[in-house]
Amino acid sequence: MKSQLPLRSAIVEILREKDGVMLDGDLLIALKSKYGDLYFSAGEINKALIALETQGLVHVQTITRHKRRIMTIKDKDAIYMGVEED
């Protein structure tokens, strides 16, 4: 079932409830528990996270090959650089 809920807004809302930091697996669980009847594919979640990161609202950090940490950016002056950018 295709969701009518703006996924980016749902992600930001869940992150705010969890003090701004969570793992991607926990985000998926939170989305399923909060909006159980809606289905979000991994591709949709990744696209939403990329959009939020380019807007400067979140930072996604790779921890392991299959685990990422998602953090809200509270300081608008903070700049996060990739590994090859420093």
C-alpha positions in Angstrom: 0.0 0.0 0.0 1.4 3.4 -1.0 1.5 5.8 1.9 -0.2 9.2 1.8 1.8 10.4 4.8 4.8 12.6 4.0 7.6 10.2 5.0 10.2 13.0 5.7 7.8 14.6 8.2 7.2 11.2 9.9 11.0 10.6 10.2 11.6 14.0 11.7 8.7 13.6 14.1 10.0 10.2 15.3 13.6 11.5 15.7 12.3 14.4 17.9 10.5 11.9 20.1 13.7 9.9 20.5 15.9 12.9 21.5 17.2 13.3 17.9 19.4 10.2 17.6 18.5 6.6 16.6 19.7 3.7 14.5 18.1 3.0 11.1 16.8 -0.3 12.3 15.1 1.4 15.2 13.7 4.0 12.9 12.1 1.3 10.8 10.6 -0.3 13.9 9.3 3.0 15.0 7.7 3.7 11.6 6.0 0.3 11.6 4.7 0.7 15.2 3.4 4.2 14.7 2.0 3.8 11.1 1.5 0.1 11.1 -1.0 -0.1 8.2 1.3 1.9 5.9 4.2 0.3 4.2 7.5 2.1 3.7 10.0 0.4 1.5 13.8 0.6 2.2 14.2 2.6 -1.0 11.5 5.2 0.1 13.2 5.5 3.5 16.6 6.0 1.9 15.3 8.6 -0.4 13.7 10.5 2.4 16.9 10.3 4.5 18.9 11.7 1.6 16.4 14.5 1.1 16.5 15.4 4.8 20.3 15.3 4.8 20.6 17.6 1.8 18.2 20.0 3.4 20.5 20.1 6.5 17.9 18.6 8.9 19.6 15.3 9.7 23.0 13.7 9.4 23.3 10.0 8.6 26.5 8.3 9.7 27.5 4.8 8.7 28.5 2.7 11.7 28.8 -0.7 10.0 28.0 -2.1 6.6 24.3 -2.5 7.5 23.9 -0.1 10.4 23.5 3.7 10.3 23.0 6.3 13.0 20.5 9.1 12.2 20.8 12.4 14.1 18.9 15.6 13.8 21.1 18.7 13.3 20.3 21.1 16.1 23.1 23.6 15.4 22.5 25.2 12.0 26.1 26.3 11.8 27.4 22.7 12.1 28.9 21.2 9.0 29.4 17.5 8.7 32.0 16.4 6.2 32.4 13.0 4.6 35.6 10.9 5.2 37.2 12.0 1.9 36.2 15.7 2.4 38.4 16.6 5.4 
